[in-house]
């Protein structure tokens, strides 16, 4: 199969506070999800880019902190679950049907423990947004124990290909990954103080102004704005509840 991330979701300890924070920082407008009172769609203009919900009780009891997760599209989730297991991944929940015309979802993790989701959506696919549209997800980044093994896993299951690798010196190789010929993110071996995880960068119009909004809203800046190849600016942050996220902009 060939599939990429099509949805991103925040599981948080305080949905109301997180909703206010991201509305100010990212400009997302909340829209209720009719099939579930405890789920909010995050709208960038007239398109939903993700969702927001409280951390499920079972996950919270097992120590899950507030976190963003990404959903990889599936055309046949039962077959993809079988393939995932054969490749060494783990299924934590599902497949389970989500009402309201959503489809089937699975909670999974790769062989190194990075959590992600799969979704077999109902209805037609949305066309991709124009590149670098503010409010959308611009980059998906995996911190792994062994990025080469991770790439073999994801490429085998989802058809991802390698873009240009970047030599980060002592930090190692930052391997660009592509879906259908379009760069969608990267993988690298994690620094010692970073867990194995997926991280996501949201597109903003001007990195300095966005960083100021994060700070004024009670978030923290983990990495101050820096320029990266392509003359884009990035920053790494946490929201007030502690969920990690990144921001990327064409302008400072």
Backbone as a ProteinNet text record, in pm:
[ID]
protein_1_A
[PRIMARY]
XXXXXXXXXXXXXXXXXXXXXXXXXXXXXXXXXXXXXXXXXXXXXXXXXXXXXXXXXXXXXXXXXXXXXXXXXXXXXXXXXXXXXXXXXXXXXXXXXXXXXXXXXXXXXXXXXXXXXXXXXXXXXXXXXXXXXXXXXXXXXXXXXXXXXXXXXXXXXXXXXXXXXXXXXXXXXXXXXXXXXXXXXXXXXXXXXXXXXXXXXXXXXXXXXXXXXXXXXXXXXXXXXXXXXXXXXXXXXXXXXXXXXXXXXXXX
[TERTIARY]
83.9	0	87.6	32.1	102.6	16.3	65.4	-18.5	67	10.7	76.5	-14.6	32.3	-49.4	-159.4	-282.8	-392.9	-468.4	-432.3	-505.2	-410.6	-425.5	-343	-434.7	-402.4	-495.1	-420.1	-473.8	-417.7	-498.9	-431.9	-491.4	-432.5	-517.7	-469.7	-540.1	-478.5	-535.2	-638.7	-644.8	-738.6	-784.7	-886.7	-929.4	-971.8	-1040.8	-1088.1	-971	-872.8	-757	-673.8	-658.4	-581.6	-651.3	-781.5	-857.5	-833.6	-834.9	-809.9	-668.2	-572.3	-431.6	-408	-452.7	-424.6	-507.5	-624.3	-700	-621.3	-552.5	-472.9	-343.2	-273.8	-142.8	-156.5	-247.6	-257.6	-374.6	-468.7	-587.1	-692	-678.8	-777.2	-910.1	-1017.3	-1151.3	-1207.7	-1261.2	-1317.8	-1454.7	-1478	-1608.1	-1650.7	-1766.9	-1810.5	-1822.8	-1794.2	-1811.3	-1943.7	-2042.8	-2177.2	-2185.7	-2096.1	-2106.5	-2045.2	-1974.9	-1910.8	-1898	-1962.6	-1959.6	-1820.7	-1735.3	-1604	-1493.1	-1529.7	-1430.9	-1455.1	-1347.9	-1356.3	-1271.6	-1329.7	-1255.6	-1184.4	-1059.2	-981.4	-979.4	-1036.2	-1054.9	-951.9	-885.1	-799.3	-875.4	-936.3	-1026.4	-1147.6	-1174.2	-1292.6	-1257.9	-1136.7	-1094.9	-1054.2	-1097.9	-1050.7	-911.2	-821.7	-684.1	-652.1	-737.7	-711.3	-822.5	-798.8	-898.3	-835.1	-920.2	-876.7	-970.8	-912.8	-993.3	-915.7	-988.2	-922.8	-849.6	-738.9	-668.5	-765.1	-781.8	-872	-832.7	-932.1	-910.1	-806.4	-815.8	-720.8	-579.3	-563.9	-431.3	-376.5	-461.7	-417.4	-374.4	-449.3	-413.9	-279.1	-244.5	-115.8	-4.3	-33.3	70.8	91.9	-1.6	16.4	10.5	111.6	107.7	32.9	-1.9	-59.3	33.5	-23.8	59.4	-21.4	48.7	-5.7	24.4	-72.9	-52.8	-97.9	-41.4	-76.3	-146	-237.5	-312.9	-263.2	-224.6	-185.5	-306.7	-330.9	-447.4	-433.6	-546.4	-551.5	-669	-647.6	-756.8	-823.4	-748.4	-798.7	-733.5	-797.8	-732.1	-708.3	-795	-773.6	-644.9	-626.1	-504.8	-382	-396.2	-281.5	-243.6	-341	-311.5	-230.5	-270.1	-195.1	-51.9	-37.2	97.1	180.4	116.7	185.5	240.6	158.4	202.4	318.2	311.1	418.3	548.3	537.4	656.7	714.6	648.1	699.7	633.2	531.5	456.7	358.9	299.4	206.2	73.5	-35.7	-169.3	-216.8	-248.3	-293.1	-445.4	-511.9	-659	-706.4	-818.3	-881.6	-842.1	-892.9	-970.3	-1106.2	-1146.5	-1276.4	-1344.9	-1475.8	-1556.4	-1586.5	-1564.5	-1598.7	-1718.4	-1822	-1944.7	-1930.9	-2040.2	-2041.1	-1973.7	-1963.5	-1902.6	-1752.3	-1687.8	-1541.8	-1474.6	-1508	-1446.8	-1387.6	-1291.3	-1227.4	-1089.2	-1053	-921.2	-850.4	-718.9	-632.9	-531.5	-505.8	-397.4	-280	-164.5	-51.7	78.1	183.6	318.5	413.2	520.8	618.7	708.5	798.1	879.1	967	995.5	1077.4	993.5	860.6	772.4	708.6	732.6	668.7	521.5	435.9	291.8	241.9	148.3	77.2	-57.4	-139.6	-272.5	-285.4	-378.3	-420.7	-570.3	-614.3	-756.4	-795.4	-904.2	-968	-1090.2	-1074.5	-1182.9	-1298.2	-1417.4	-1531.8	-1535.8	-1594.1	-1607.6	-1484.5	-1493.3	-1382.5	-1265.3	-1146.6	-1026.9	-1034.5	-981.3	-967.8	-845	-853.4	-731.7	-634.4	-504.8	-408.2	-416.3	-385.1	-381.1	-258.9	-261.1	-144.5	-26.4	95.4	211.7	223.2	261.2	286.3	162.9	45.8	-77.2	-83.1	-87.6	-90.5	-205.3	-174.4	-272.9	-268	-203.2	-192.6	-62.8	-52.4	70.4	170.7	290.6	389.6	499.4	511.8	627.5	597.1	636.7	618.8	757.4	796.8	935.6	941.2	1016.2	1030.4	1166.9	1166.5	1287.4	1291.6	1394.7	1401.1	1529.4	1531.4	1657.2	1745.1	1681.6	1752.1	1668.1	1699	1613.5	1614	1724.9	1729.4	1631.4	1624.2	1526.6	1385.2	1367.1	1235.5	1193.4	1287.5	1253	1212.4	1284.6	1249.9	1107.7	1070.2	934.7	829.4	843.1	739.9	737.1	852.4	854	791.8	818.4	760.3	609.3	557.7	413.2	340.1	400.2	324.6	382.8	488.6	540.5	621.1	666.6	744.4	881.9	936.8	1066.7	1162	1289.5	1391	1408.4	1416	1459.3	1607.8	1651.6	1792.8	1827.8	1931.1	1974.7	2053.5	2043.7	2120.4	2215.4	2341.9	2441.7	2438.9	2396	2382.4	2504.5	2617.2	2738.2	2725.8	2749.2	2744.4	2604.4	2501.5	2364.7	2330	2416.1	2392.7	2317.1	2254.7	2184.3	2038.6	1993.1	1851.3	1796.2	1724.5	1681.3	1542	1536.1	1408	1328.1	1196.9	1107.8	1000.7	959.8	864.7	749.6	633.7	515.7	466.9	457.5	419.1	507.7	636.1	731.1	737.4	659.6	656.3	716.2	815.4	874.1	767.3	756.7	652.3	709.4	840.3	897.8	1037.3	1079.6	1215.3	1225	1335.3	1367.2	1511.9	1539.7	1677.5	1688	1809.9	1830	1814	1740.6	1701.6	1819.8	1820.2	1913.6	1879.1	1973.1	1955.7	1836.2	1801.7	1694	1558.8	1548.2	1424.2	1372.3	1244.1	1191.3	1170.6	1156.1	1115.9	973.3	954.4	821.3	812.3	689.7	659.7	634.1	682.5	654.8	604.4	529	461.5	481.9	506.8	530.5	411.4	353.6	240.6	289	226.5	268.3	211.8	299.5	258.5	310.2	250.2	289.3	374.9	505.7	598	631.6	755.6	790.5	801	854.3	872.1	738.2	641.1	509	441.8	460.6	401	464.5	596.6	665.6	615.3	593.7	541.5	402.7	320.8	186.9	195.6	289.8	309.2	343.6	438.2	481.6	369.3	297	190.3	74.3	60.5	-46.9	-10.1	112.5	153.7	231.8	264.1	347.6	494.7	578.6	722.8	792.9	903.6	985.2	1104.1	1111.9	1221.6	1341.3	1314.8	1420.6	1378.7	1457.2	1425.2	1433	1368.7	1366.4	1504.5	1514.7	1639	1604.4	1696	1673.5	1722.7	1649.6	1683.1	1694.3	1749.7	1760.7	1626.9	1633.7	1512.2	1475.2	1561.1	1537.5	1404.5	1367.3	1250.2	1295.1	1203.2	1229.9	1146.5	1208.6	1138.1	1161.4	1069.8	1083.6	1014.7	1064.1	1002.9	945.8	827.8	751.2	680	625.3	522.6	405.3	286.3	169.3	158.7	64.6	58.1	35.5	-19.9	-41.8	77.8	176.1	298	312.4	215.4	226.5	328.8	417.6	521.1	464.6	509	477.4	582.1	588.3	680.6	603.2	671.4	615	716.5	666.7	752.3	692.1	780.5	735.5	833.2	782.6	870.3	937.9	887.3	941.2	970.3	1066.6	1099.9	999.3
-118.6	0	123.9	233.9	361.9	459.1	503.1	586.3	680	793.6	889.6	932.4	1025.7	1078.7	1168.6	1144.9	1227.4	1298	1271.5	1330.4	1334	1433.9	1447	1479	1424.7	1431.4	1459.2	1550.5	1581.1	1511.9	1428.3	1371	1446.9	1509.8	1605.2	1589	1643.7	1637.3	1746.4	1848.8	1959.7	2008.1	1943.2	1979.1	2125.4	2179.6	2317.6	2416	2397	2485.9	2469.2	2346.3	2321.5	2383.9	2376	2435.6	2586	2651.4	2796.1	2828.9	2751.8	2776	2766.4	2657.8	2638.4	2730.9	2772	2871	3000.9	3038.6	3161.1	3143.1	3030.9	3010.4	2978.6	2888.3	2839.2	2897.5	2959.4	3010.9	2906.3	2786.1	2681.5	2715.5	2689.3	2708.2	2572.8	2561.3	2432.8	2409	2285.3	2246.4	2116.9	2114.2	1991.5	1875.9	1756.1	1634.4	1571.6	1569.2	1527.2	1388.2	1298.3	1159.7	1138.5	1239.7	1224	1360.4	1376	1503.6	1539.7	1437.8	1461.6	1475.3	1501.5	1513.5	1643.8	1718.4	1846	1841	1883.8	1895.8	2031.2	2031.5	2154.4	2197.1	2314.9	2362.4	2468.5	2447.9	2549.4	2601.2	2716.2	2762.8	2673.1	2618.4	2532.7	2384.5	2350.9	2210.9	2166.7	2047	1987.7	1932.2	1966.7	1916.1	1815.3	1810.5	1719.8	1725.8	1658.4	1652.2	1670	1689.2	1712.6	1638.5	1568	1491.4	1472.2	1435.1	1399.5	1266.6	1250.9	1123	1014.2	905.9	799.1	747.6	707.8	668.8	557.6	456.5	344.6	392.5	477.5	529.1	616.3	697.3	783.2	699.2	591.9	503.6	436	417.6	356	458.2	584.4	685.6	765.3	759.5	834.8	984.5	1061.5	1206.7	1271	1398.4	1468.2	1456	1427.1	1402.3	1417	1454.8	1452.2	1315.8	1262.1	1137.7	1158.9	1079.5	1090.6	965.4	985.5	875.9	850.5	727.4	685.9	622.9	662.8	614.3	467.6	398.4	257	234.9	151.4	110.4	-18.1	-96.9	-224.9	-246.6	-200	-195.6	-335	-429.4	-565.8	-624.8	-607.6	-657.4	-582.7	-453.4	-375.2	-409.1	-445.4	-489.7	-618.9	-711.1	-836.7	-810.3	-721	-688.7	-620.2	-532.2	-460.5	-559.5	-655.3	-753.3	-837.6	-878.5	-958.1	-879.5	-746.2	-661.7	-627.4	-673.9	-650.4	-538.4	-475.3	-372.1	-432	-345.3	-388.5	-315.7	-389.1	-329.5	-320.3	-199.8	-178.4	-178.6	-126.6	-127.5	-133.9	-204.8	-207	-329	-328.9	-223.3	-203	-76.4	-42.7	62.4	47.7	137.7	265	379.9	509.5	564.2	600.3	646.9	784	831.2	963.9	967.9	852.5	849.8	857.4	827.2	836.2	715.1	595.6	473.7	389.4	304.8	216.7	270	256.9	301.9	192.7	207.5	117.3	202	166.6	226	129.1	175.7	86.4	150.8	72.4	126.1	44.4	109.6	39.9	-47	-125.7	-217.3	-149.1	-19.2	52.8	129.3	121.6	178.4	310.5	366.5	492.6	468.5	543.5	526.7	599	534.9	600.3	532.7	587.5	533.5	499.3	411.5	389.1	415	462.5	486.1	443.1	366.8	336.6	427.5	542.6	641.2	605	648.5	639.9	766.3	755.2	872.3	897.2	995.4	1023.5	1089.9	1073.7	1138.9	1289.9	1367.4	1510.6	1538.1	1631.6	1668.9	1735.5	1720.7	1783	1934.4	1997.3	2143.3	2193.3	2318.7	2378.9	2375.5	2355.1	2349.8	2474.5	2452.9	2558.7	2645.5	2581.4	2652	2663.5	2785.1	2800	2721.9	2662.7	2584.1	2436.4	2398.6	2257.3	2198.9	2066.8	1999.6	2003	2052.2	2065.7	1962.1	1887	1795.2	1691.7	1565.9	1454.4	1397	1394.3	1363.4	1249.9	1144.9	1030.2	1031.4	1029	1007.2	859.3	789.9	644.7	602.7	478.9	420.7	381	339.4	294.8	337.4	453.9	507.3	417.5	348.2	262.4	145.8	85.4	-21	35.8	154.5	218.6	245.3	293	319.1	190.8	83.2	-44.6	-86.1	-63	-97	-14.4	117	203.2	196	184.9	175.3	44.2	-63.1	-191.4	-194.2	-125.5	-125.2	-19.3	99.7	214	273.8	213.6	256	384.2	428.8	551.9	530.3	637.7	631.7	732.2	717.6	806.8	930.5	1047	1168.3	1187.8	1311.7	1341.5	1331.9	1257	1254.3	1380.3	1423.5	1538.4	1492.2	1525.9	1490.2	1596.2	1556.9	1649.2	1644	1594.8	1589.4	1487.7	1531.1	1440.3	1382.2	1450.5	1401.2	1292.6	1270.9	1164.4	1209.8	1114.5	1140.2	1175.3	1279.9	1319.3	1277.4	1163.9	1103.4	1154.2	1229.4	1276.5	1156.8	1157.6	1053.4	1116.7	1043.4	1095.7	998.2	1055.3	976.2	1023.5	931.5	966	1076.4	1070.5	1164.3	1299.7	1319.8	1448.3	1430.1	1511.7	1503.5	1530.5	1441.3	1452.5	1457.3	1432.6	1430.9	1372.6	1324.3	1271.7	1178.5	1102.1	1013.2	1035.6	1019.6	1025.2	948.9	914.7	854.2	961.5	928.7	1026.7	1068.1	1193.7	1233	1160.4	1156	1077.6	1122.5	1251.5	1302.4	1305	1245.5	1245.7	1102.8	1079.4	943.2	904.6	775.7	728.3	776.2	854.6	912.3	979.9	997.8	1084.6	1225.9	1324.6	1463.9	1533.5	1642.5	1706.1	1857.4	1914.5	2056.8	2120.7	2222	2293.2	2420	2450.8	2563.4	2693.9	2791.6	2923.8	3030.2	3146.4	3259.4	3353.9	3323.8	3404.3	3335.4	3284.7	3202.8	3285.1	3407.6	3487	3522.4	3561.5	3595.3	3473	3356.6	3233.7	3194.4	3209.3	3179.8	3271.9	3397.6	3491.1	3448.9	3396.6	3350.5	3227.7	3137.8	3020	3064.4	3156.3	3201.3	3272.5	3359.6	3434.5	3344.5	3230	3136.6	3035	3043.5	2951.9	2831.7	2825.6	2718.1	2746.5	2649.8	2664.3	2642.1	2713.2	2695.9	2607.9	2491.1	2398.2	2425.7	2471.9	2510.6	2640.7	2745.6	2876.2	2868.6	2962.3	2956.7	2944	2855.3	2837.6	2814	2852	2831.9	2693.3	2628.2	2493.1	2493.8	2388.1	2384.3	2413.9	2489.6	2536.8	2676.1	2735.6	2870.3	2881.4	2775.1	2777.6	2789.9	2837.7	2855.4	2756.6	2696.5	2601.3	2635.2	2590.5	2600.5	2478.5	2433.4	2322.2	2371.6	2321.6	2378	2268.2	2308.7	2230.1	2321.9	2265.3	2343.6	2346	2420.8	2431.6	2298.8	2199.8	2068.6	1975.7	2017.5	1938.9	1863	1872.8	1803.3	1873.2	1795.9	1850.5	1876.3	1984.4	2009.8	2103.6	2110.2	2200.5	2297.6	2401.7	2498.5	2522.4	2547.2	2573	2687.5	2772.9	2890.6	2922.7	2985.1	3034.9	3165.9	3229.5	3361.1	3364.6	3449.8	3467	3562.5
0	0	0	-47.2	-43	34.1	147.8	233.8	316.9	350.1	436.6	548.8	631	738.9	680.9	723.6	674.1	786.6	911.9	1025.1	1143.8	1227.1	1347	1464.5	1580.3	1692.7	1822.4	1899.6	2031.2	2139.3	2217.9	2337.8	2455.9	2535.6	2634.2	2768.3	2870.3	3004.7	3028.8	2943.3	2961.5	2824.1	2765.7	2630.5	2615.6	2713.3	2700.4	2695.1	2782.9	2784.6	2657.3	2610.8	2488	2368.4	2365	2255.3	2247.5	2362.6	2367.5	2324.1	2371	2338.2	2187.8	2125.6	1983.8	1895.1	1941.2	1865.1	1854.3	1963.3	1962.7	1884.5	1906.1	1843.2	1694.6	1660.8	1523.6	1445.2	1514.5	1446.7	1416	1475.8	1450.2	1516.1	1444.3	1498.6	1537.1	1658.7	1701.2	1639.3	1603.4	1550.2	1617.9	1680.3	1748	1648.6	1699	1620.7	1662.2	1572.2	1612.7	1674	1632.3	1679.6	1817.4	1871.9	2002.9	2069.7	2184.2	2254.3	2305.9	2323.4	2383.4	2279.1	2153.9	2046.5	1971	1946.7	1876	1749.7	1637.5	1512.3	1511.6	1469.4	1458.8	1313	1286.1	1149.8	1113.4	1000.2	940	818.1	831	726.7	720.6	602.1	587	589.1	634	635.4	774.8	811.8	935.2	915.8	1006.2	994.8	1104.4	1207.7	1317.8	1420.1	1530.9	1636.1	1772.8	1871	2008.6	2101.4	2197.9	2292.1	2421.7	2525.9	2651.7	2634.9	2707.9	2706.9	2754.7	2679	2723.5	2862.5	2938.1	3077.3	3089.9	3002.7	3010	2983.1	2881.4	2847.6	2959.4	3019.4	3129.9	3250.2	3276.1	3387.2	3364.2	3236.2	3202.4	3188.7	3223.4	3228	3101.1	3005.8	2882.4	2910.7	2869.8	2886.5	2770.6	2781.3	2665.8	2545	2428.8	2311	2182.8	2077.2	1942.5	1879.6	1804.7	1730.9	1586.9	1495.9	1354.9	1305.1	1209.7	1149.2	1007.1	978.2	844.2	775.5	651	578	541.3	538.1	500.7	405.7	306.9	218.2	265.7	343.4	395.4	531	636.2	766.1	824.2	793	842.8	782.6	654.1	589.3	640.4	661.2	707.3	850.4	932.1	1068.1	1064.6	979.3	967.8	921.7	824.9	775.5	882.2	957.2	1065.8	1168.2	1206.7	1306.1	1253	1126.8	1067.8	1060.5	1047	1037.9	1175.1	1282.3	1416.4	1491.9	1432.2	1502.2	1602.2	1683.9	1787.9	1770.9	1781.8	1781.9	1925.8	1971.1	2108	2119.3	2016.2	2014	1870.4	1850.7	1720.6	1639.2	1513.9	1448.9	1515.1	1522.2	1580.1	1494	1484.1	1402	1480.1	1415	1471.8	1396.1	1468.9	1405.8	1343.3	1286.7	1226.5	1091.6	1024.9	892.9	892	1005.7	1013.9	951.3	998	947.1	1058.2	1025.8	1123.1	1158.8	1287.9	1331.7	1411.2	1419.4	1495.8	1571	1696	1774	1769	1720.8	1697.6	1743.3	1742.1	1759.4	1673.8	1630.9	1548	1636.5	1578.6	1659.7	1763.6	1746.6	1844.3	1945.8	1932.6	2033.8	2000	1881.4	1844.4	1813.6	1882.1	1866.3	1741.8	1672.3	1563.3	1546.2	1458.1	1433.7	1286	1256.2	1118.2	1109.6	992.8	972.5	832	823.2	696	686.8	622	625.1	533.3	571.8	483.2	397.8	279.1	194.2	109.2	20.7	-71.9	-1.6	-60.7	-7.7	-32.5	62.3	41.5	-45.1	-138.6	-210.9	-115.9	-139.5	-49	-54.1	58.6	63.2	-12.7	-51.3	-114.4	-17.2	-68.9	20.8	107.9	232.9	331	356.7	358	395	547.4	602.6	748.2	812.3	927.3	1001.1	971.6	862.7	827.5	882.5	876.7	919.6	804.2	832.1	728.2	730.8	842.1	854.1	961	932.8	1026.2	1055	1182.3	1217.3	1319.6	1285.3	1374.3	1440.8	1574.1	1652.1	1688.7	1641.4	1655.3	1725.5	1773	1820.5	1702	1593.2	1473.4	1353.4	1296.5	1190.3	1067.4	1041.1	923.1	936.4	1055.8	1078.9	1073.2	1126.5	1122.2	978.4	896.2	756.7	685.4	712.7	650	687.4	812.2	858.9	785.1	788	730	577.3	515	368.9	323.5	398.4	363.4	377.1	479.5	503.1	421.2	407.4	354.9	227.6	176	47.6	49.1	166.3	172.4	109.9	55.8	-9.9	54.4	22.6	78.6	-9.3	56.6	-9.3	16.5	9.2	30.1	178.7	215.7	355.4	388.6	512.8	559.9	669.5	657.2	757.4	866.9	987.7	1100.7	1191.9	1140.9	1220.9	1333	1457.5	1571.9	1593.8	1543.8	1560.5	1459.4	1360.8	1264.5	1140.7	1073.7	947.6	975.7	909.1	910.6	774.6	773.4	647.8	608.2	500.2	448	397	422.9	373.5	285.9	183.6	86.7	67.4	29.8	-3.8	-139.8	-234	-371.7	-429.1	-397.9	-453.6	-386.5	-280.5	-210.2	-70.7	-36	97.7	203.5	301.3	404	545.3	559.1	692.5	690	806.1	817.5	937	938.5	1049.8	1089.6	1218.3	1265	1395.4	1436.3	1567.4	1673.8	1776.9	1877.8	1966.2	2009.4	2115.1	2245	2337.3	2459.9	2544	2538.2	2624.1	2554.2	2436	2358.7	2347	2375.3	2362.8	2216.4	2192.5	2060.3	2036.1	1931.3	1909.8	1773.8	1727.5	1615.3	1667.1	1592.4	1622.6	1497.1	1515.6	1403.1	1407.3	1289.9	1275.4	1204.3	1267.8	1211	1140.7	1028.3	945.4	1001.9	1018.7	1067.9	971.2	978.3	893.4	977.1	982.7	1062	1192.7	1206.1	1322	1449.7	1442.2	1564.2	1628.6	1546.6	1599.9	1660.7	1596.6	1649.7	1782.3	1792.6	1918.7	2029.3	1997.3	2097.2	2143.8	2053	2092.1	2181.8	2151.6	2237.9	2379.5	2390.7	2523	2597.4	2528.8	2596.7	2636.6	2567.9	2600.2	2706.5	2758.9	2864.3	2816	2685.5	2635	2658.7	2624.5	2641.6	2508.2	2488.4	2369.1	2406.1	2345.3	2372.5	2282.9	2162.8	2070.4	2003.8	2027.7	1969.1	1816.4	1746.5	1600.1	1539	1441.9	1367.9	1222.3	1134.2	991.9	953.5	862.5	818	665.4	606.6	460.4	392.9	284.9	219.6	264.1	353	406.2	479	547.7	634.4	779.2	861.6	1004.3	1084.8	1187.2	1271.7	1419.1	1502.4	1647.6	1708	1823.2	1896	2027.2	2061.8	2173.4	2251.8	2366.8	2434.5	2463.4	2461.5	2500.3	2653.1	2710.5	2857.1	2929.2	2860.3	2922.8	2904.4	2823.4	2808	2678.3	2586.8	2458.9	2370.2	2310.9	2223.3	2083.9	2021.9	1881.4	1824.9	1693.4	1626.3	1538.7	1496.8	1402.2	1292.2	1171.6	1056.8	976	925.8	851.8	740.2	634.9	528.5	566.9	672	710.8	859.7	897.4	1037.3	1104.6
[MASK]
++++++++++++++++++++++++++++++++++++++++++++++++++++++++++++++++++++++++++++++++++++++++++++++++++++++++++++++++++++++++++++++++++++++++++++++++++++++++++++++++++++++++++++++++++++++++++++++++++++++++++++++++++++++++++++++++++++++++++++++++++++++++++++

